[in-house]
Amino acid sequence: MPCPPSPLIENYLREAGFWHVAMIGRGCKLDPKLISALVERWRLETHTFHLPCGECTITLENVHLQLALPVDGYAITGSASSADWGAVCYKLLGAIPDNINGGWIEMGWLRDTFPEPDNDSTKLKRIRYARAYILEMIRCYLMSDLSRNLVHLRWLLKLVDFRAASELSWGSTVLATLYKEMCGATQPNKAKIGGCLSLLQSWARFCFPFLRPRVDHPYTFPLIKRWNHSASYVGIPTSLEDIQLVLDQRSEAQTPYEDPAIRAVIPDEFLQNPNAWHVKVTLVNYATVEMHQSDRVLRQFGFRQPIPVAPEVFDDEHKVDLRQLHTD
């Protein structure tokens, strides 16, 4: 994550729906062994983890409560090409980088061009800084891929009006990106993975007590901030082999958000429409399409569940890679 946002752009981040996620802070350290063990159990045909406790997965509910991003809104899609990306960049950011490659610009230019505003800054300067800040969050944390030094200006097109941006389903786009990266990581020739991996790790820690480090600190919102604090790893597996073993042998999982201590810190606005979490729906991120199913439907606690039959077939969609936009 980028540095904490300036209070001078708080109202813009709130209006766009990004304030809570901007307050996550620097984030927690990722555990590559845990992520690897989860990827091994990912079934790309169903977008689920096949475990002794049954089929379970990261859902819209998790995105909404862990990251505090909106999930009930318009799909983020549209044209990802422009006749003049320089004109788009100048209109919305007030500056044009020396190099724009098919709509991609360098993150370093973005950081150097938009320092934190001061009290004497104009409203227009603060708006432009807020757009740049959101772009950095999207690229470096929410929807990262392996080309971390670049960001595409297609995201900037969704930030023309902050109020309109808040009506988009940013959470489902983040989840679609993570699903896409998880599916790609199952290939034997892939050694790296993108997407919001801290969401994946936090989901696993909240759902599986035997993977959860001990944190002596009250819950805060967004819930993913729990792992920003010092933690004790005594009694939980840390090697890849041990994590694989407990995932194979242990069957207990939890529905953690029913804990009164957790419910108490979730703002009421995030609990107004829980039906949006429990749907079977396609998740859209421009040309990327991934299927989502609710954990409520999938999990069968206390029973061994067979591998589902007749899964959704998304072979054509999985061939679509937005990295192709480098040359479009």
C-alpha positions as CSV (number, residue, x, y, z in Angstrom):
1,M,0.0,0.0,0.0
2,P,1.1,3.6,-0.5
3,C,1.7,5.8,2.5
4,P,-1.4,6.8,4.5
5,P,-3.5,9.4,2.6
6,S,-3.4,13.1,3.3
7,P,-6.4,14.3,5.4
8,L,-6.8,16.9,2.6
9,I,-8.1,14.2,0.2
10,E,-10.3,12.3,2.7
11,N,-13.5,13.7,1.4
12,Y,-12.6,12.6,-2.2
13,L,-11.6,9.1,-1.1
14,R,-14.8,8.7,0.9
15,E,-16.9,9.9,-2.1
16,A,-15.2,7.4,-4.4
17,G,-15.6,4.5,-1.9
18,F,-11.8,4.1,-1.2
19,W,-11.4,5.7,2.2
20,H,-11.6,2.6,4.3
21,V,-9.2,0.6,2.2
22,A,-6.8,3.6,2.1
23,M,-6.7,3.3,5.9
24,I,-5.3,-0.3,5.8
25,G,-1.8,1.1,6.2
26,R,1.3,-0.6,5.0
27,G,-0.3,-4.0,5.3
28,C,1.0,-7.3,6.7
29,K,3.9,-9.5,5.6
30,L,2.8,-12.2,3.2
31,D,3.5,-15.8,3.9
32,P,4.5,-17.4,0.6
33,K,4.3,-20.9,2.0
34,L,0.7,-20.5,3.1
35,I,-0.2,-18.9,-0.3
36,S,1.5,-21.8,-2.1
37,A,-0.4,-24.4,-0.1
38,L,-3.7,-22.7,-0.9
39,V,-2.9,-22.5,-4.6
40,E,-2.2,-26.2,-4.7
41,R,-5.8,-26.8,-3.6
42,W,-7.4,-24.3,-6.0
43,R,-9.7,-25.7,-8.7
44,L,-9.8,-23.3,-11.6
45,E,-13.0,-24.9,-13.0
46,T,-15.0,-23.9,-9.9
47,H,-12.9,-21.1,-8.4
48,T,-12.9,-23.0,-5.1
49,F,-10.5,-24.6,-2.7
50,H,-11.1,-28.4,-2.4
51,L,-10.5,-29.2,1.3
52,P,-11.7,-31.9,3.8
53,C,-14.2,-29.4,5.1
54,G,-15.7,-29.1,1.6
55,E,-15.5,-26.6,-1.2
56,C,-14.9,-23.1,0.1
57,T,-13.7,-19.9,-1.5
58,I,-13.0,-16.2,-1.1
59,T,-16.3,-14.4,-1.7
60,L,-17.8,-11.0,-2.1
61,E,-18.5,-11.0,1.6
62,N,-14.8,-11.3,2.4
63,V,-13.9,-8.5,0.0
64,H,-16.6,-6.3,1.5
65,L,-15.6,-6.8,5.1
66,Q,-11.9,-7.4,4.8
67,L,-11.1,-4.6,2.4
68,A,-14.2,-2.4,2.8
69,L,-14.7,-2.0,-0.9
70,P,-18.1,-1.7,-2.5
71,V,-19.3,-5.0,-4.1
72,D,-22.9,-4.1,-5.0
73,G,-22.7,-1.8,-8.1
74,Y,-22.0,-1.6,-11.8
75,A,-19.5,-3.9,-13.4
76,I,-16.2,-2.3,-14.3
77,T,-15.9,-2.7,-18.0
78,G,-15.8,-0.8,-21.2
79,S,-13.3,0.2,-23.8
80,A,-9.7,-0.1,-22.7
81,S,-8.3,1.8,-25.7
82,S,-8.2,5.5,-26.5
83,A,-7.2,7.6,-29.5
84,D,-5.1,9.9,-27.3
85,W,-4.1,8.6,-23.8
86,G,-1.9,11.7,-23.4
87,A,-5.1,13.9,-23.7
88,V,-6.8,11.7,-21.1
89,C,-3.8,11.9,-18.8
90,Y,-3.6,15.7,-19.1
91,K,-7.4,16.2,-18.6
92,L,-7.6,14.2,-15.4
93,L,-4.1,14.5,-14.0
94,G,-2.9,17.8,-15.4
95,A,0.3,16.4,-16.7
96,I,1.6,14.0,-19.4
97,P,4.5,11.5,-18.9
98,D,7.2,11.3,-21.5
99,N,6.4,7.6,-22.1
100,I,2.9,6.2,-22.6
101,N,2.9,2.7,-24.0
102,G,-0.6,1.6,-25.1
103,G,-2.1,3.4,-22.1
104,W,0.5,2.2,-19.6
105,I,2.5,4.7,-17.6
106,E,5.3,4.3,-15.0
107,M,4.4,4.2,-11.3
108,G,7.6,6.2,-10.6
109,W,6.4,9.1,-12.7
110,L,3.1,9.0,-10.9
111,R,4.7,9.3,-7.5
112,D,7.2,11.9,-8.5
113,T,4.6,14.1,-10.2
114,F,2.0,14.1,-7.4
115,P,3.6,14.8,-4.0
116,E,1.3,15.1,-1.1
117,P,-0.6,18.4,-1.2
118,D,-0.2,21.0,1.5
119,N,-2.8,23.3,3.1
120,D,-2.2,25.9,0.4
121,S,-3.0,23.5,-2.5
122,T,-6.0,24.2,-4.7
123,K,-9.1,22.1,-4.9
124,L,-8.0,21.0,-8.5
125,K,-4.6,19.9,-7.3
126,R,-6.1,17.8,-4.4
127,I,-8.5,16.1,-6.8
128,R,-5.7,15.2,-9.2
129,Y,-3.6,13.9,-6.2
130,A,-6.6,11.8,-5.1
131,R,-6.9,10.2,-8.5
132,A,-3.1,9.5,-8.5
133,Y,-3.4,8.0,-5.0
134,I,-6.3,5.7,-6.0
135,L,-4.3,4.6,-9.1
136,E,-1.4,3.7,-6.9
137,M,-3.6,1.7,-4.5
138,I,-5.2,-0.2,-7.4
139,R,-1.9,-1.1,-9.0
140,C,0.3,-1.8,-6.0
141,Y,-2.2,-3.5,-3.7
142,L,-5.7,-4.2,-4.9
143,M,-5.0,-5.5,-8.5
144,S,-1.3,-6.0,-8.8
145,D,0.3,-8.2,-11.4
146,L,3.9,-9.0,-12.2
147,S,4.6,-5.7,-14.0
148,R,4.3,-3.7,-10.8
149,N,6.1,-0.7,-12.1
150,L,3.3,0.2,-14.6
151,V,-0.3,1.2,-14.3
152,H,-2.9,1.4,-17.1
153,L,-4.9,4.6,-17.6
154,R,-8.1,2.6,-18.1
155,W,-8.6,2.9,-14.3
156,L,-8.2,6.7,-14.6
157,L,-11.3,6.7,-16.9
158,K,-13.3,5.4,-14.0
159,L,-12.2,8.3,-11.7
160,V,-13.6,11.2,-13.7
161,D,-16.3,11.7,-11.2
162,F,-15.8,10.4,-7.6
163,R,-19.5,10.0,-6.9
164,A,-19.9,7.9,-10.1
165,A,-16.8,5.8,-9.1
166,S,-18.5,4.9,-5.8
167,E,-21.3,3.2,-7.8
168,L,-18.9,0.8,-9.4
169,S,-18.3,-2.7,-8.0
170,W,-14.6,-2.3,-7.2
171,G,-14.8,-5.3,-4.8
172,S,-15.9,-7.7,-7.5
173,T,-13.2,-6.4,-9.8
174,V,-10.6,-7.1,-7.1
175,L,-12.0,-10.6,-6.6
176,A,-12.1,-11.3,-10.4
177,T,-8.4,-10.3,-10.6
178,L,-7.5,-12.6,-7.7
179,Y,-9.4,-15.5,-9.2
180,K,-7.6,-14.9,-12.5
181,E,-4.2,-14.9,-10.8
182,M,-5.0,-18.0,-8.8
183,C,-6.0,-19.9,-11.9
184,G,-2.8,-18.8,-13.7
185,A,-0.7,-19.8,-10.7
186,T,-2.0,-23.4,-10.9
187,Q,0.0,-23.9,-14.1
188,P,3.2,-25.9,-13.5
189,N,5.4,-23.4,-15.4
190,K,4.2,-20.4,-13.2
191,A,6.4,-19.4,-10.3
192,K,4.8,-16.0,-9.4
193,I,1.3,-14.7,-8.7
194,G,-0.3,-11.3,-8.5
195,G,-3.7,-10.1,-7.2
196,C,-4.6,-9.0,-3.7
197,L,-2.7,-11.7,-1.9
198,S,-3.2,-10.1,1.5
199,L,-6.9,-10.7,1.0
200,L,-6.2,-14.4,0.3
201,Q,-4.0,-14.7,3.4
202,S,-6.4,-12.9,5.7
203,W,-9.4,-15.0,4.4
204,A,-7.5,-18.2,5.3
205,R,-6.5,-16.9,8.7
206,F,-10.1,-15.9,9.6
207,C,-11.6,-19.1,8.3
208,F,-9.2,-21.7,9.6
209,P,-8.2,-21.4,13.3
210,F,-5.3,-23.8,12.9
211,L,-3.6,-21.2,10.5
212,R,-4.3,-18.2,12.6
213,P,-1.5,-16.4,14.5
214,R,-2.5,-15.0,17.9
215,V,-3.0,-11.2,18.0
216,D,-3.5,-9.5,21.3
217,H,-5.2,-6.4,19.9
218,P,-8.9,-5.5,19.4
219,Y,-10.4,-6.0,16.0
220,T,-10.5,-2.9,13.8
221,F,-12.1,-2.1,10.4
222,P,-11.4,-3.0,7.7
223,L,-10.9,-6.5,9.2
224,I,-7.7,-7.1,7.2
225,K,-5.9,-4.6,9.5
226,R,-5.9,-7.3,12.2
227,W,-2.6,-8.7,10.8
228,N,-0.8,-5.3,10.8
229,H,-0.1,-5.9,14.5
230,S,2.6,-8.1,16.1
231,A,1.5,-11.7,16.3
232,S,2.5,-15.0,17.9
233,Y,3.0,-18.0,15.6
234,V,3.5,-20.5,18.4
235,G,1.5,-23.7,17.8
236,I,0.6,-23.0,14.1
237,P,2.4,-24.6,11.1
238,T,5.1,-22.5,9.4
239,S,6.8,-24.8,6.9
240,L,5.1,-25.7,3.6
241,E,5.0,-29.4,4.4
242,D,3.3,-28.8,7.8
243,I,0.7,-26.4,6.3
244,Q,0.0,-28.9,3.6
245,L,-0.5,-31.6,6.2
246,V,-2.9,-29.7,8.4
247,L,-4.9,-28.6,5.4
248,D,-5.3,-32.3,4.5
249,Q,-6.0,-33.5,8.0
250,R,-8.0,-30.8,9.7
251,S,-11.6,-30.3,8.8
252,E,-12.8,-27.5,11.0
253,A,-13.6,-24.1,9.5
254,Q,-15.4,-21.1,10.9
255,T,-17.8,-18.5,9.7
256,P,-15.8,-15.8,11.5
257,Y,-18.0,-12.7,11.0
258,E,-20.6,-13.9,13.4
259,D,-18.2,-13.3,16.3
260,P,-19.8,-10.4,18.4
261,A,-16.3,-8.8,18.8
262,I,-16.0,-8.7,15.0
263,R,-19.6,-7.5,14.3
264,A,-19.1,-4.7,16.8
265,V,-16.4,-3.0,14.6
266,I,-18.2,-3.3,11.3
267,P,-20.0,-0.1,10.3
268,D,-23.8,-0.5,9.9
269,E,-23.5,0.6,6.2
270,F,-21.6,-2.6,5.4
271,L,-24.3,-4.8,6.8
272,Q,-27.3,-3.3,5.0
273,N,-27.5,-5.6,2.0
274,P,-25.9,-9.0,2.9
275,N,-27.9,-10.6,0.0
276,A,-25.3,-9.1,-2.4
277,W,-22.7,-11.4,-0.9
278,H,-24.5,-14.7,-1.4
279,V,-25.0,-14.9,-5.1
280,K,-23.8,-17.0,-8.1
281,V,-22.7,-14.4,-10.6
282,T,-20.0,-13.6,-13.1
283,L,-17.3,-11.1,-11.9
284,V,-16.2,-8.7,-14.6
285,N,-12.9,-6.8,-14.9
286,Y,-13.0,-5.3,-18.3
287,A,-12.4,-8.3,-20.6
288,T,-11.8,-10.7,-17.7
289,V,-14.8,-12.8,-16.6
290,E,-14.7,-15.1,-13.6
291,M,-17.5,-17.0,-11.8
292,H,-18.4,-16.4,-8.2
293,Q,-20.3,-18.7,-5.9
294,S,-21.2,-18.0,-2.3
295,D,-19.4,-19.8,0.6
296,R,-22.9,-20.3,2.1
297,V,-23.7,-22.7,-0.8
298,L,-20.4,-24.4,-1.0
299,R,-19.4,-25.4,2.5
300,Q,-20.6,-28.5,4.1
301,F,-19.1,-28.5,7.6
302,G,-18.6,-31.8,9.2
303,F,-18.9,-33.8,6.0
304,R,-16.4,-34.9,3.4
305,Q,-17.6,-33.4,0.1
306,P,-16.8,-35.0,-3.3
307,I,-15.4,-32.9,-6.1
308,P,-18.4,-31.2,-7.9
309,V,-19.4,-32.4,-11.3
310,A,-20.1,-30.4,-14.4
311,P,-18.2,-27.3,-13.4
312,E,-18.5,-24.0,-15.3
313,V,-16.3,-23.9,-18.3
314,F,-14.3,-20.7,-18.7
315,D,-11.5,-21.8,-21.0
316,D,-12.0,-18.9,-23.5
317,E,-12.2,-16.3,-20.7
318,H,-9.0,-17.6,-19.1
319,K,-7.2,-17.0,-22.4
320,V,-7.9,-13.3,-22.0
321,D,-5.0,-11.4,-20.5
322,L,-5.2,-7.7,-19.9
323,R,-1.4,-7.5,-20.2
324,Q,-2.1,-7.7,-24.0
325,L,-3.0,-4.0,-23.7
326,H,0.7,-3.3,-23.7
327,T,0.5,-3.5,-27.5
328,D,-3.1,-2.6,-28.2
